[in-house]
């Protein structure tokens, strides 16, 4: 049991840096918070966390190794991710005037109401279509986790990591939707979609340069 706790602590020590690093996930949650409000942002956070379990699952099952060793499969995942990021970036640029709702009640963001399924799907796709987690989880699981660790324990590690990721982005969602933060962004609301669109396109172009290692 103590060895498993040591493995989990080691994983979380490494993963904590990955959680807070800027990327498509953070940009997605911030835009959801500012444009659609607290509830869609939190649901998007759960989509990102669920997608992390998707990465952990195929890593544990050995599919991640196959993807990392196949340039063809890697490029399929990569270019799907590039297309998705550029798509949502262009869509954000063309969104026009954004009205940020300060009220978090049922009427908040009424003009741009977003379904729970769409909010969840945005978070899931943003993370799932990124090939970099393939190498990240392969490297940390092969380095930190023993080959003799039971598969169910490994899945337990994944659940803890996914929960930590969800909690981080829920915290970001709550912070970005506080009255003070929303009031600060209200004056610049028309630039939020434009700025986030440029960020997503830049992230997509950056992903396009990634190569299998």
QUIHUUR-V966036 format. One record per residue. RES is the residue in three letters. SS is DSSP state (hx for helix, st for strand, lp for the rest). PHI is phi in whole degrees, 0 to 359 (NA if undefined). OMEGA is omega as a letter, one per 40 degrees, with the letter a starting at -180 (999 if undefined). Layout:
BEGIN
res=RES ss=SS phi=PHI omega=OMEGA
res=RES ss=SS phi=PHI omega=OMEGA
END
This chain:
BEGIN
res=UNK ss=lp phi=NA omega=a
res=UNK ss=hx phi=296 omega=i
res=UNK ss=hx phi=293 omega=i
res=UNK ss=hx phi=292 omega=i
res=UNK ss=hx phi=296 omega=i
res=UNK ss=hx phi=294 omega=i
res=UNK ss=hx phi=298 omega=a
res=UNK ss=hx phi=296 omega=i
res=UNK ss=hx phi=297 omega=i
res=UNK ss=hx phi=293 omega=i
res=UNK ss=hx phi=299 omega=a
res=UNK ss=hx phi=291 omega=i
res=UNK ss=hx phi=298 omega=i
res=UNK ss=hx phi=285 omega=a
res=UNK ss=hx phi=293 omega=a
res=UNK ss=hx phi=300 omega=i
res=UNK ss=hx phi=288 omega=i
res=UNK ss=hx phi=292 omega=a
res=UNK ss=hx phi=298 omega=a
res=UNK ss=hx phi=272 omega=a
res=UNK ss=lp phi=288 omega=a
res=UNK ss=lp phi=296 omega=i
res=UNK ss=lp phi=184 omega=a
res=UNK ss=hx phi=297 omega=a
res=UNK ss=hx phi=297 omega=a
res=UNK ss=hx phi=296 omega=i
res=UNK ss=hx phi=298 omega=i
res=UNK ss=hx phi=296 omega=a
res=UNK ss=hx phi=294 omega=i
res=UNK ss=hx phi=296 omega=i
res=UNK ss=hx phi=293 omega=i
res=UNK ss=hx phi=301 omega=a
res=UNK ss=hx phi=298 omega=a
res=UNK ss=hx phi=282 omega=a
res=UNK ss=hx phi=268 omega=a
res=UNK ss=hx phi=250 omega=i
res=UNK ss=lp phi=106 omega=a
res=UNK ss=hx phi=294 omega=a
res=UNK ss=hx phi=298 omega=i
res=UNK ss=hx phi=300 omega=i
res=UNK ss=hx phi=295 omega=i
res=UNK ss=hx phi=294 omega=i
res=UNK ss=hx phi=296 omega=i
res=UNK ss=hx phi=299 omega=i
res=UNK ss=hx phi=299 omega=i
res=UNK ss=hx phi=292 omega=i
res=UNK ss=hx phi=296 omega=i
res=UNK ss=hx phi=295 omega=i
res=UNK ss=hx phi=296 omega=i
res=UNK ss=hx phi=296 omega=i
res=UNK ss=hx phi=296 omega=i
res=UNK ss=hx phi=299 omega=i
res=UNK ss=hx phi=296 omega=i
res=UNK ss=hx phi=298 omega=i
res=UNK ss=hx phi=296 omega=a
res=UNK ss=hx phi=297 omega=a
res=UNK ss=hx phi=297 omega=a
res=UNK ss=hx phi=289 omega=i
res=UNK ss=hx phi=293 omega=a
res=UNK ss=hx phi=295 omega=a
res=UNK ss=hx phi=283 omega=i
res=UNK ss=lp phi=95 omega=a
res=UNK ss=hx phi=289 omega=i
res=UNK ss=hx phi=298 omega=i
res=UNK ss=hx phi=295 omega=i
res=UNK ss=hx phi=296 omega=a
res=UNK ss=hx phi=296 omega=a
res=UNK ss=hx phi=292 omega=a
res=UNK ss=hx phi=267 omega=a
res=UNK ss=lp phi=250 omega=i
res=UNK ss=hx phi=299 omega=a
res=UNK ss=hx phi=297 omega=a
res=UNK ss=hx phi=293 omega=i
res=UNK ss=hx phi=299 omega=a
res=UNK ss=hx phi=292 omega=i
res=UNK ss=hx phi=299 omega=i
res=UNK ss=hx phi=297 omega=a
res=UNK ss=hx phi=298 omega=a
res=UNK ss=hx phi=287 omega=i
res=UNK ss=hx phi=295 omega=i
res=UNK ss=hx phi=295 omega=i
res=UNK ss=hx phi=300 omega=a
res=UNK ss=hx phi=299 omega=a
res=UNK ss=hx phi=293 omega=a
res=UNK ss=hx phi=296 omega=i
res=UNK ss=hx phi=292 omega=i
res=UNK ss=hx phi=299 omega=a
res=UNK ss=hx phi=289 omega=i
res=UNK ss=hx phi=293 omega=i
res=UNK ss=hx phi=296 omega=i
res=UNK ss=hx phi=297 omega=i
res=UNK ss=hx phi=293 omega=i
res=UNK ss=hx phi=296 omega=a
res=UNK ss=lp phi=269 omega=a
res=UNK ss=lp phi=289 omega=i
res=UNK ss=lp phi=79 omega=a
res=UNK ss=lp phi=295 omega=i
res=UNK ss=lp phi=252 omega=i
res=UNK ss=lp phi=256 omega=a
res=UNK ss=lp phi=273 omega=i
res=UNK ss=lp phi=270 omega=i
res=UNK ss=lp phi=280 omega=a
res=UNK ss=lp phi=289 omega=i
res=UNK ss=lp phi=259 omega=i
res=UNK ss=lp phi=281 omega=a
res=UNK ss=lp phi=301 omega=a
res=UNK ss=lp phi=272 omega=a
res=UNK ss=lp phi=297 omega=i
res=UNK ss=lp phi=64 omega=a
res=UNK ss=hx phi=302 omega=a
res=UNK ss=hx phi=289 omega=a
res=UNK ss=hx phi=227 omega=a
res=UNK ss=lp phi=300 omega=a
res=UNK ss=lp phi=236 omega=a
res=UNK ss=lp phi=288 omega=i
res=UNK ss=hx phi=296 omega=a
res=UNK ss=hx phi=295 omega=a
res=UNK ss=hx phi=292 omega=i
res=UNK ss=hx phi=297 omega=i
res=UNK ss=hx phi=295 omega=a
res=UNK ss=hx phi=296 omega=i
res=UNK ss=hx phi=298 omega=i
res=UNK ss=hx phi=293 omega=a
res=UNK ss=hx phi=296 omega=a
res=UNK ss=hx phi=292 omega=a
res=UNK ss=hx phi=301 omega=a
res=UNK ss=hx phi=271 omega=a
res=UNK ss=hx phi=293 omega=a
res=UNK ss=lp phi=270 omega=i
res=UNK ss=lp phi=258 omega=a
res=UNK ss=lp phi=284 omega=a
res=UNK ss=hx phi=298 omega=i
res=UNK ss=hx phi=299 omega=i
res=UNK ss=hx phi=304 omega=a
res=UNK ss=hx phi=283 omega=a
res=UNK ss=hx phi=297 omega=a
res=UNK ss=hx phi=287 omega=i
res=UNK ss=hx phi=299 omega=a
res=UNK ss=hx phi=290 omega=a
res=UNK ss=hx phi=285 omega=i
res=UNK ss=hx phi=289 omega=i
res=UNK ss=hx phi=285 omega=a
res=UNK ss=hx phi=272 omega=a
res=UNK ss=hx phi=264 omega=a
res=UNK ss=lp phi=267 omega=i
res=UNK ss=lp phi=291 omega=i
res=UNK ss=lp phi=295 omega=a
res=UNK ss=lp phi=270 omega=i
res=UNK ss=lp phi=292 omega=a
res=UNK ss=lp phi=303 omega=a
res=UNK ss=hx phi=300 omega=a
res=UNK ss=hx phi=295 omega=i
res=UNK ss=hx phi=293 omega=i
res=UNK ss=hx phi=298 omega=i
res=UNK ss=hx phi=296 omega=i
res=UNK ss=hx phi=298 omega=i
res=UNK ss=hx phi=302 omega=a
res=UNK ss=hx phi=299 omega=i
res=UNK ss=hx phi=296 omega=i
res=UNK ss=hx phi=296 omega=i
res=UNK ss=hx phi=295 omega=i
res=UNK ss=hx phi=296 omega=i
res=UNK ss=hx phi=296 omega=i
res=UNK ss=hx phi=296 omega=i
res=UNK ss=hx phi=295 omega=i
res=UNK ss=hx phi=298 omega=a
res=UNK ss=hx phi=299 omega=i
res=UNK ss=hx phi=298 omega=a
res=UNK ss=hx phi=285 omega=i
res=UNK ss=hx phi=296 omega=i
res=UNK ss=hx phi=298 omega=i
res=UNK ss=hx phi=298 omega=i
res=UNK ss=hx phi=298 omega=a
res=UNK ss=hx phi=295 omega=a
res=UNK ss=hx phi=294 omega=a
res=UNK ss=hx phi=289 omega=a
res=UNK ss=lp phi=252 omega=i
res=UNK ss=lp phi=292 omega=a
res=UNK ss=hx phi=306 omega=a
res=UNK ss=hx phi=295 omega=a
res=UNK ss=hx phi=294 omega=a
res=UNK ss=hx phi=292 omega=i
res=UNK ss=hx phi=294 omega=a
res=UNK ss=hx phi=294 omega=a
res=UNK ss=hx phi=269 omega=a
res=UNK ss=hx phi=300 omega=a
res=UNK ss=lp phi=297 omega=a
res=UNK ss=lp phi=256 omega=a
res=UNK ss=hx phi=301 omega=a
res=UNK ss=hx phi=292 omega=a
res=UNK ss=hx phi=265 omega=a
res=UNK ss=hx phi=295 omega=i
res=UNK ss=hx phi=297 omega=a
res=UNK ss=hx phi=295 omega=a
res=UNK ss=hx phi=294 omega=a
res=UNK ss=hx phi=294 omega=i
res=UNK ss=hx phi=298 omega=i
res=UNK ss=hx phi=294 omega=i
res=UNK ss=hx phi=296 omega=a
res=UNK ss=hx phi=297 omega=i
res=UNK ss=hx phi=295 omega=i
res=UNK ss=hx phi=297 omega=i
res=UNK ss=hx phi=294 omega=i
res=UNK ss=hx phi=295 omega=i
res=UNK ss=hx phi=293 omega=i
res=UNK ss=hx phi=295 omega=i
res=UNK ss=hx phi=297 omega=a
res=UNK ss=hx phi=297 omega=a
res=UNK ss=lp phi=273 omega=a
res=UNK ss=lp phi=293 omega=i
res=UNK ss=lp phi=236 omega=i
res=UNK ss=lp phi=296 omega=a
res=UNK ss=lp phi=248 omega=999
END
